[in-house]
Amino acid sequence: MNGFKEIGYKEFKINPFDLKHKWMLITAEKEGKVNTMTASWGGFGVLWNKEVVFVVIRPQRYTKEFVDAATSFSLTFFNKEYQKELGYLGKVSGRDEDKITKSGFTIAHEDGIPYFTEANAVLFVKKLYIQQLAPEFFLDSKIDKTWYPENDHHYLYVAEVHKIFKSTEGESFIF
């Protein structure tokens, strides 16, 4: 279990392209229940003069219900030692079992937003915009055919970063 310190945006120095093969957890709470999913697609940037993240969630994912119900959610990043747990959390649905308990991760809350104490870094974000990707807007039709053969287009979420936690323990792949 990690201790954390809050850091500012300028201390959050990562190359977002280095995260391509590293997973994060998208975590939200609905009606007192927490759910999470493993994700690797998304990005960081500035939009509407705000520091934001972009994440995508397929419509059939159980976690989408939680993110939709919440005002804010967390993105947690982990060191390689947790790869097995992240794989499990990405394969099993919270509809079917209590996957968080089975993963061994510990839920904590900051400003009412759930996150995991085993994380290396945590971003606490507030939703600003949601829109489903649509086939007619792909300029390269191969993307639509390759990634959405079942027409289950992701929903794009733009969320403002409100707080960043950095682990005070061990080495970090993210900083």
N, C-alpha and C positions, 0 to 999 in steps of 0.2 A: 504494500500500500504506500503510495507516494504522498509526500507533502507538496504543497504548491505555493508559488508566489505569483501574484498578478504582475504582468508586464504590459508595457505600452506597445503600440503598433510598430514603432521604430525598432523595438527589440525583437520583433517577430520576423527574423530574417531567414527566409527559405527560398529555394528555387522551386516554384510550384511544379515544374516539369520533373523534378526528382521524385515527386509523390505519385507519379503515374503507376508504379508497381507496388505502392504501399497503400494499405487500406486504412480507412477511418471508420468510426461508428457514428451514425446519425441516430440521435436519441431524443425522445420526447415523451411527454406524460399526458395521459388522458384519463380523467375520472379516477385519479389516484393510482393508476397502473402505468408502469414504465415499459416501453418497448424500444428495441434498437435494431439496426440493420447495418451490415458491412457494406461499404461503398468505396469506389475508387475514382469515379468520375465527378468532376467539379472544378472549381477554380476560385481564384482570389482576384480582387480588383477594386476599382473605384467606380461607382455609379451614383449619380444624383448627389455628387460631392460627399459620398459616404464610403467608408471602408466596408466592402461586402464580400460575401462568398456566394458562389453559384453551386447548387447541388441539383441532381436529378433523381427522381424516384419513379419507378414504374407503377402504374395504377393498381396492379394486383398485390403490391407489397403491403403487408399488415402495418408496417411502421408508417406508411403514408397516412393512415387514419389518425395516428397520434400526432404527426407533424401538422396535419390539417386542423386538428382540434386545438392545438397549442398556439400561443402567440410567439413563443420562443422555443429553441431547441439547442442541443449542443452537438459539436463535432469533436470527437476525441481521437487522438492519434497515439499509437503505441510503438514501443520498441519491438524488434524482431522476435523476442522471446515469447510474445503473445500471438504469433501467427496462427497457431493451431486453434486457439479460442476464437480469433477473428474469422477463420474459415468456418468454424462451427456456427457462429452467429449469422453468417451469411447464407448458410444452407438450410437452417431449421427455422420454421416460422413460429413466432410467439403465439399464433393461434392454436398451435398443436401442443405446445409444452412450455414450461417456464424455462426458457433457454438462458436467461440471464443468470438465474440461480445455478443451472447446470454448468455454465461457463466458468463459474467461480469468481466472476467480477463483482465488485462492491459498488452499489449505487450510493451516490451522495447528491446533494442539491446545493446549488448556488443561486440565490435570488429566485428560488422556486424551479430552477431548471435542472433536470437530472444529468449526471455525468458519472464517469467511472474513476475511482481513485487509483486504479492501476495504470491510468493513462500517462503518457509522457507530456502531452500538451492538450489543452482544452480550449475551444473557442465557443463562447456563448453568443448566440445570434438571435436576432429578432426578424421575423418574416416581413418583407416589404412587397413582394410580388410573386405571383404564381401563374403559370400558363402551361398548358399542355403543348408539346411539340406537335406540329401538324405536317402531314406528308406534302402538302402543296407548297410549303416554304423551304423544302430542301432543294438547294441549287444543284447538288450532286445526288441524283436519284439512287445511286448505288448505296449511299448511307442508309436511306430508308429501307431499301430491299435487304441489305445485309443485317441491320440491327433491329428491324421491326417487321419480320415476316408475319407475325401474328397481330400486327396493327396495335400493339400495346405500347404506344409512344409514351416516353417519360414525361413527367411534369417537371418543369424547371422552376426552382425556387431561388429567389434572390433574397438574401438576408443580411442585415447589417450586423457587423461584429461589434458587440458591446463590451466584451471583457475577454481577456486572454490569460490563461493560467499556464505556467511552465513548471514542470516537476523540479523539485529541489534535490532529488535523489538520482544518482547514477548518470550515465552518459545518455545523451539525447541524439536521435537521428535527425530531429527536426530543426534544431537550433545550431 
